[in-house]
């Protein structure tokens, strides 16, 4: 069975279920009117007819109505599925037939003792009951016919047998009335069923649209996550997992603008691994990659503030960006980095120290000094780094007219310089 057929079957089942539920909901309202009309007629005819026949008729109609009320209420409460169990609908129709028969039999038995006025009142009541049931049973044609025919056919026959001109006219009117009810109800049932079908089809389309929209939203969220991941990858150094040069330039531009606006200091540290080419030649590029990864991790741990930023500048060079940091404070951070790398003791036989060391150069932007761009800061830091290397490596330096070289800490003097 293809998807379209399954969809039609589902809609048909839902339409059937809604039709019967509508029938039951209308029945709850209509059943009570049977008892009310019967009680009113009982009061009107009490002095016109023998009480026994009236009481028996009222009791029968009341019992049938109460049984129908209980069945209908329980069925609505349990919300059973008509597409799977037809017994409840059959029970409802039996109750409808018994109600119609009781009304039709009541007219047949009671009307001979009534004059024309009271007979017309009874017929008027039957016509009103039939018309009232039109709306409450509009969803099921068979049930409606099972209600009005046992009610109106006996009344029509009984009226025809009276033989008077009035009875003949009333008989013709009753026949035309039944035909009109049958034809009109057929049209109403079809229209209601089409309305249910239209509603469920559009509900199905709406659910599909909502499901499609949810899928699209999920896809968009996944695309956004992928986009963010790709953005991170494009701004991250693949080897060391720290930001790359491209990301550094973006952050530097932003931090310089903020330093100018807030009139605060900004410093950068340019870091280079000493004699790294010899390290690669001695230990191989794989060990060289591992060395850079270790150094990146140590440098990152040396930055104690969340606002500090470390990036791989290229090759064995790194740059630390330190917002709201003076030149003296940057010297302290750079020295902490140098000592941390030295104390880890990564073996480097190509270096006179016997272990991996770094050199660092400082450049600072001061709100009291001249404006500088990110390019100017990097150039100054590079000159400071060159100065540190020229003065023996494994040290921190600042390039200016008054050279500042941080001396080796005690314990490092035995290492010597290349």
C-alpha positions in Angstrom: 0.0 0.0 0.0 1.5 3.3 -1.0 1.9 6.4 1.2 -1.1 8.2 -0.4 -3.5 5.3 0.2 -2.4 5.0 3.8 -2.9 8.8 4.2 -6.5 8.5 2.8 -7.3 5.6 5.1 -6.1 7.5 8.1 -8.2 10.5 7.2 -11.2 8.3 6.6 -10.8 6.7 10.0 -10.5 10.1 11.7 -13.6 11.4 9.8 -15.6 8.3 10.9 -14.4 8.8 14.5 -15.3 12.5 14.5 -18.7 11.8 12.9 -19.7 9.4 15.7 -18.3 11.6 18.4 -20.3 14.5 17.0 -23.4 12.2 17.0 -22.8 11.3 20.7 -22.2 14.9 21.7 -25.4 15.9 20.0 -27.2 13.0 21.6 -26.4 14.2 25.1 -28.3 17.4 24.4 -31.2 15.8 22.4 -32.0 12.9 24.8 -33.0 15.3 27.6 -35.5 17.1 25.3 -37.3 13.7 24.8 -38.0 13.5 28.5 -39.0 17.2 28.8 -41.4 17.0 25.8 -42.9 13.8 27.2 -43.5 15.3 30.6 -45.2 18.4 29.0 -47.5 16.2 27.0 -48.1 14.0 30.0 -49.3 17.1 31.9 -51.5 18.4 29.1 -53.2 15.0 28.4 -53.6 14.0 32.1 -57.2 15.1 32.1 -57.9 14.0 28.5 -56.8 10.3 28.5 -56.8 7.3 30.9 -53.9 7.8 33.3 -52.7 4.2 32.9 -51.7 4.5 29.2 -50.0 7.8 29.8 -48.0 6.5 32.8 -46.9 3.4 30.9 -45.8 5.5 27.9 -43.9 8.0 30.0 -42.2 5.3 32.0 -41.1 3.5 28.9 -39.8 6.7 27.3 -38.0 7.7 30.5 -36.3 4.3 30.9 -35.1 4.3 27.3 -33.8 7.9 27.5 -32.0 7.2 30.8 -30.3 4.1 29.3 -29.2 6.1 26.3 -27.9 8.9 28.5 -25.7 6.5 30.5 -24.4 4.8 27.4 -23.7 8.0 25.6 -21.9 9.6 28.6 -19.7 6.6 29.3 -18.8 6.3 25.6 -17.7 10.0 25.4 -15.8 9.7 28.7 -13.8 6.7 27.4 -13.3 8.2 23.9 -13.5 4.8 22.2 -12.4 4.4 18.6 -15.3 3.8 16.2 -12.9 2.5 13.5 -12.0 -0.4 15.7 -15.3 -1.2 17.6 -18.8 -0.8 16.0 -20.7 -2.2 19.0 -21.1 1.1 20.7 -22.6 2.7 17.6 -24.9 -0.2 17.2 -26.0 0.2 20.8 -26.6 3.9 20.2 -28.7 3.2 17.1 -30.8 0.6 19.1 -31.5 3.3 21.6 -32.5 5.7 18.9 -34.9 3.1 17.4 -36.5 2.4 20.7 -37.0 6.1 21.3 -38.6 6.6 17.9 -40.8 3.5 18.4 -41.9 4.7 21.8 -42.9 8.1 20.4 -44.6 6.5 17.3 -46.4 3.9 19.5 -47.5 6.6 22.0 -49.2 8.6 19.2 -50.9 5.4 17.8 -52.2 4.4 21.2 -53.1 7.8 22.7 -54.3 9.8 19.7 -57.7 8.0 19.2 -58.8 9.4 22.5 -57.9 13.0 21.6 -59.8 15.6 19.7 -58.3 17.3 16.6 -56.6 20.1 18.6 -54.7 17.7 20.9 -53.9 15.4 18.1 -52.4 18.3 16.1 -50.4 19.2 19.3 -49.0 15.6 19.4 -48.1 15.7 15.7 -46.5 19.2 16.2 -44.4 17.7 19.0 -43.3 14.8 16.8 -42.4 17.2 14.0 -40.5 19.3 16.4 -38.6 16.3 17.7 -37.7 15.2 14.2 -36.5 18.7 13.3 -34.6 19.1 16.5 -32.8 15.8 15.9 -31.8 17.0 12.4 -28.8 18.9 13.9 -27.9 16.5 16.7 -27.8 13.6 14.2 -26.5 15.5 11.2 -23.3 13.5 11.1 -25.0 10.1 10.5 -27.8 9.6 8.0 -28.7 6.1 9.0 -29.1 6.9 12.7 -31.3 9.8 11.8 -33.6 7.8 9.6 -33.8 5.1 12.3 -35.1 7.8 14.6 -37.7 9.6 12.5 -39.2 6.7 10.6 -40.4 4.7 13.7 -41.7 8.0 15.0 -43.4 9.5 12.0 -44.5 6.4 9.9 -46.9 5.1 12.6 -48.2 8.6 13.1 -48.7 9.0 9.4 -50.6 5.7 9.0 -52.7 6.4 12.1 -53.6 9.8 10.7 -54.5 8.4 7.3 -56.8 5.8 8.8 -59.0 8.4 10.4 -60.6 9.1 7.0 -61.5 12.7 7.4 -60.4 15.5 5.0 -58.2 17.0 7.7 -56.5 13.7 8.3 -55.9 13.3 4.6 -54.3 16.7 4.4 -52.2 16.0 7.5 -51.1 12.6 6.0 -49.9 14.3 2.8 -48.1 17.0 4.8 -46.4 14.3 7.0 -45.3 12.4 3.9 -43.8 15.5 2.3 -42.3 16.5 5.6 -40.5 13.1 5.9 -39.3 13.3 2.3 -37.9 16.8 2.9 -36.2 15.7 6.1 -34.6 12.7 4.3 -33.3 14.7 1.3 -32.1 17.7 3.3 -30.4 15.5 5.9 -28.5 13.6 3.2 -27.1 16.9 1.9 -26.2 18.0 5.4 -24.5 14.8 6.2 -22.4 14.9 3.1 -21.4 18.5 3.7 -20.5 17.8 7.3 -18.4 14.8 6.3 -16.6 16.9 3.6 -15.9 19.5 6.3 -14.4 17.0 8.6 -12.3 15.6 5.7 -11.1 19.1 4.7 -10.2 19.8 8.3 -8.2 16.7 8.8 -6.4 17.0 5.5 -5.3 20.5 6.4 -4.4 19.4 9.9 -2.2 16.8 8.3 -0.6 19.3 6.0 -0.1 21.6 9.0 1.6 18.9 10.9 3.8 18.1 7.9 4.7 21.7 7.6 5.5 22.0 11.3 7.5 18.8 11.1 9.3 20.1 8.1 9.9 23.4 9.8 11.3 21.6 12.9 13.6 19.6 10.6 14.7 22.8 8.9 15.3 24.5 12.2 17.3 21.5 13.4 19.3 21.6 10.1 19.9 25.3 10.5 21.1 24.8 14.1 23.4 22.0 12.9 24.7 24.3 10.1 25.3 27.0 12.6 27.2 24.7 14.8 29.2 23.5 11.8 29.8 27.1 10.8 31.0 27.9 14.3 33.3 24.9 14.2 34.7 25.8 10.8 35.2 29.4 12.1 37.1 28.1 15.1 39.1 25.8 12.9 39.9 28.7 10.5 41.0 30.8 13.5 42.9 28.1 15.3 46.3 26.7 14.7 45.9 23.0 13.7 49.1 21.8 15.5 49.1 23.7 18.8 45.4 24.3 19.1 45.9 27.9 20.1 44.6 30.8 17.9 46.4 31.4 14.7 47.9 34.6 13.3 44.7 35.6 11.5 42.8 35.5 14.7 45.6 37.4 16.5 45.4 40.3 14.0 41.6 40.5 14.5 41.9 40.6 18.3 44.8 43.0 18.3 42.9 45.5 16.2 40.0 45.3 18.6 42.2 45.6 21.7 44.1 48.6 20.3 40.9 50.4 19.6 39.6 49.7 23.1 43.0 50.8 24.7 42.7 54.1 22.8 39.1 54.6 23.8 39.5 53.6 27.5 43.0 55.2 27.7 44.7 52.1 29.1 47.9 50.3 28.3 48.3 47.4 26.0 51.4 45.1 25.7 52.4 42.2 23.5 55.1 39.6 23.9 56.7 38.0 20.9 58.2 34.6 21.8 60.7 32.5 19.7 62.0 29.0 20.5 65.8 29.2 20.6 67.6 27.2 17.9 64.4 25.3 16.9 65.9 24.4 13.5 68.6 22.5 15.2 66.0 20.8 17.3 64.2 19.6 14.2 67.5 18.5 12.6 68.4 16.6 15.8 65.1 15.0 16.8 63.0 15.1 13.7 60.0 17.0 12.7 57.6 14.8 14.6 59.4 15.5 17.9 59.6 19.2 16.8 55.7 19.2 16.5 55.4 17.7 19.9 57.8 20.2 21.3 55.8 23.1 19.9 52.6 21.6 21.4 54.2 21.4 24.8 55.5 25.0 24.6 52.1 26.3 23.6 50.5 24.6 26.6 53.1 26.0 29.0 52.8 29.5 27.6 49.0 29.3 27.9 49.3 28.3 31.5 51.6 31.2 32.2 48.8 33.7 31.3 46.9 34.1 34.5 44.0 36.4 33.3 41.1 35.3 31.1 41.6 38.5 29.0 45.2 37.5 28.0 45.5 36.0 24.6 48.1 33.6 23.1 48.5 32.9 19.4 50.9 31.0 17.2 52.5 33.7 15.0 54.2 31.3 12.6 56.8 28.5 12.7 58.2 28.5 16.2 57.0 32.0 17.1 54.2 32.8 19.5 52.6 36.2 20.5 50.9 36.9 23.8 48.5 39.8 23.8 48.0 41.5 27.2 45.2 44.0 27.5 45.4 46.7 30.2 49.0 45.7 30.9 52.0 48.1 31.3 55.4 47.5 30.0 56.7 46.5 33.4 53.9 44.1 34.0 54.5 42.6 30.5 58.2 42.0 31.5 57.1 40.1 34.5 54.7 37.9 32.4 57.4 37.3 29.8 59.9 36.3 32.4 57.4 33.9 34.0 57.0 32.3 30.6 60.8 32.0 30.0 61.4 30.4 33.4 58.5 28.0 33.0 59.8 26.7 29.7 63.4 26.5 31.2 62.2 24.6 34.3 60.3 22.0 32.3 63.6 20.8 31.0 62.7 19.7 27.5 66.0 18.1 26.2 67.8 20.0 23.4 71.3 18.8 22.7 71.7 21.4 20.0 71.5 24.2 22.5 74.3 25.1 24.9 71.8 25.0 27.8 71.1 21.4 27.1 67.3 22.1 27.2 64.7 24.0 25.2 64.7 27.8 25.9 62.8 30.8 24.6 63.6 34.4 23.9 61.0 37.1 24.2 60.6 40.7 23.1 58.2 43.3 24.6 56.2 46.1 22.9 53.7 48.3 24.7 51.1 50.9 23.8 50.7 53.6 26.3 47.8 56.1 26.4 50.3 58.9 27.0 52.4 58.0 24.1 52.0 58.1 20.3 49.2 56.1 18.7 50.3 52.7 17.3 48.8 50.2 15.0 48.9 46.5 15.4 51.6 46.3 12.7 53.7 48.9 14.5 53.4 47.0 17.8 54.4 43.7 16.1 57.4 45.4 14.5 58.5 46.8 17.8 58.1 43.5 19.5 60.1 41.8 16.7 62.9 44.3 17.2 62.8 43.5 21.0 63.0 39.8 20.2 65.9 40.3 17.9 67.6 42.3 20.7 67.1 39.4 23.1 68.6 36.9 20.7 71.5 39.2 19.9 72.3 39.5 23.6 72.5 35.8 24.1 69.0 34.2 23.9 67.0 32.7 26.8 66.1 36.2 27.9 63.5 38.9 27.7 64.3 42.3 26.1 62.7 45.6 25.1 63.8 47.6 22.1 64.3 51.3 22.9 67.0 53.9 23.3 67.7 52.6 26.8 68.2 48.9 26.5 66.4 46.8 29.2 67.6 43.2 29.5 66.2 41.1 32.2 69.2 39.2 33.7 69.1 35.5 34.0 67.8 34.3 37.3 70.1 32.6 39.7 70.6 29.0 38.8 70.5 29.8 35.1 74.0 31.4 34.8 75.6 28.1 34.3 73.7 27.5 31.1 75.6 30.0 29.0 74.4 31.4 25.7 74.8 30.5 22.0 
